[in-house]
Amino acid sequence: MNNRTRYLILGAGIAGLTSGLELIKRDADVVIIEKNNYVGGLAQTVIREGFRFDLGGHRFHSNNPEVVGWLKNLLGEELITVNRSSRIYIGGKFVDYPLQIPGALGIFPMVEAFQMGVSYLRSVLAVNKGEDRSFEDWVVRRFGTKVYDAFFRTYTEKVWGIPCNELSADWAAMRIGIPNLWETFKHSILPYKDPPATAISKFYYPINGFGSIPNRIAEEFISGGGKIFTNTRLDRFVPRADEFVVSVKTGAGENLEFSVDHVISTIPLPVLLEAFPLELGSRNILKNNPLDYRSLICVLITARKAQFSPDNWTYFPEKESIFGRTHEPKNWSLQMTPDSKVTSLCAEIFTGPNEPTWFKSDDWLTQKTIQRLNEIGWLEKEELINNWVIRIPHAYPIYDLGYRDKVERIRHFLQQWKNLHLLGRTGAFKYMNSDGVIDLFHKSIVKFTFKVVNRCDQVETQSKTLTSITISFTQNPKHFQSSNHMFCQDASAG
Ligand SMILES: Cc1cc2nc3c(=O)[nH]c(=O)nc-3n(C[C@H](O)[C@H](O)[C@H](O)COP(=O)(O)OP(=O)(O)OC[C@H]3O[C@@H](n4cnc5c(N)ncnc54)[C@H](O)[C@@H]3O)c2cc1C
């Protein structure tokens, strides 16, 4: 008889895979269900004609030594340290980012730069500061209206697709990292002791692309006895008194059913809620608390030239560029291109699933991107080798003004099932980088481990009941074998 606690994990991104690996190490039975035919979710690396691309530049940084140690242990010598170089393109000029003050103000005429200083002082000296509700409140109070307008507003609105006064201040606090203009000035001269993630000067990167992280976790998970069903998606989610019955649909149209003790969901919250039986009311909860995710389109370009720019990544706030950010994989690791005479670029276009841009043809998106790269002097027509477009839904949980209450109400509804756990950036609707996802799981594992032990205790006293509900996760060897294909790195995102 198998007395192990049975976990089903929805989603094989970093959150799902990390959870799976750590649970397997603690002797649990774990199955992961993944809708794509590869693992990694947002953190995958795709390969096109020998060029490797992350879907948006992914650097690894954590101020928690345990998380860094965990990654070093996972990747060993494959983990390299990269010096950061990132800039923002403003008024036809590239400026270092994070901003260096006074350098960044130097691109503006003297009068404008002076006005920026004055508007900052005005915001610092304001008597009635009020509450930081929106992104706009947060930035204006710390940097002044003029700096906000010049450096923060347009890029943020491009990323999120909503005005900055409708975006929660939570995001500013998490992402800007630099407390105010004065600190920016100070740290332009004196480096940080413990820099926020946004201000780091070096970062970790897997030599063959960020996707090595999920791929390696998946390898260890499988060799530890875990199973991944790729090309399989959640269909129905039925909570019972002491277990969950989860039905999934494979790419081949088959239905599989799992009875498990715990479910860890890392898939988009609305997708989970829609899988509940109608009578439980989850759809009403969702209707009254709609959550939005921002989508991303990556235009991948390869070129017959040594380098586009010296940057790891570059921000493009201006309206003339359809993309908001680019990254050049070769500047992260030389292994990302097949040889030193060629290079590549990933241009990120932020959009919503219902916006016109999402529905534009690949050709249209590519032409717009190439045209702009040509205008800024990065790409001549004859240098272009090839191009591809990849669309990524659910890339960013949108922190609009009401998001906290909405997430809280949904969580409250789901908390009635204490063995249902929401994890990860997508599953917990929490804007986190991968280090945050890993860190959070390591904090939660204490809770999970307790439950594993708890059930083993139960086994001794209630073995009869448990025998009847023990299932074998290897019930469908055909699918288990097909999961090996997920390591094919030439994955195309759905
Ligand atoms: C453009 C961009 C840049 C980023 N840059 C960085 C960076 O520099 N550094 C960093 O550390 N992090 C970065 N991140 C964040 C990082 O990618 C995420 O924190 C991390 O990958 C989230 O992992 P996750 O497992 O929580 O979510 P996901 O990767 O979204 O995983 C969820 C998984 O669930 C699957 N799924 C969805 N629906 C279903 C269904 N119905 N049934 C079964 N499976 C389903 C999905 O296919 C996916 O594989 C960036 C993200 C983006 C979008």
The ligand as a Gaussian input file, in Angstrom:
#p B3LYP/6-31G(d) Opt

LIG

0 1
 C        8.409000      39.674000     -19.652000
 C        8.767000      39.052000     -18.341000
 C       10.022000      39.303000     -17.776000
 C       10.364000      38.721000     -16.562000
 N       11.611000      38.961000     -16.043000
 C       12.009000      38.291000     -14.934000
 C       13.325000      38.442000     -14.450000
 O       14.128000      39.214000     -14.979000
 N       13.696000      37.707000     -13.368000
 C       12.837000      36.847000     -12.750000
 O       13.246000      36.185000     -11.790000
 N       11.560000      36.726000     -13.155000
 C       11.127000      37.425000     -14.224000
 N        9.836000      37.299000     -14.671000
 C        8.874000      36.574000     -13.851000
 C        8.982000      35.070000     -13.972000
 O        8.800000      34.685000     -15.320000
 C        7.858000      34.495000     -13.116000
 O        7.956000      34.949000     -11.787000
 C        7.855000      32.999000     -13.056000
 O        8.172000      32.415000     -14.287000
 C        6.440000      32.624000     -12.638000
 O        6.309000      31.255000     -12.579000
 P        4.906000      30.620000     -12.204000
 O        5.125000      29.169000     -12.160000
 O        4.369000      31.290000     -10.999000
 O        3.915000      31.011000     -13.390000
 P        3.862000      30.546000     -14.925000
 O        5.208000      30.543000     -15.505000
 O        2.820000      31.408000     -15.544000
 O        3.337000      29.044000     -14.847000
 C        1.988000      28.673000     -14.917000
 C        1.897000      27.421000     -15.763000
 O        0.531000      26.981000     -15.774000
 C        0.228000      26.500000     -17.072000
 N       -1.245000      26.527000     -17.260000
 C       -2.038000      27.591000     -17.483000
 N       -3.327000      27.213000     -17.620000
 C       -3.349000      25.872000     -17.447000
 C       -4.396000      24.886000     -17.449000
 N       -5.671000      25.216000     -17.694000
 N       -4.066000      23.585000     -17.224000
 C       -2.761000      23.216000     -17.013000
 N       -1.747000      24.113000     -17.014000
 C       -2.018000      25.422000     -17.216000
 C        0.964000      27.472000     -17.982000
 O        1.147000      26.942000     -19.288000
 C        2.280000      27.661000     -17.224000
 O        3.258000      26.727000     -17.620000
 C        9.438000      37.892000     -15.871000
 C        8.179000      37.654000     -16.431000
 C        7.837000      38.230000     -17.642000
 C        6.482000      37.959000     -18.236000

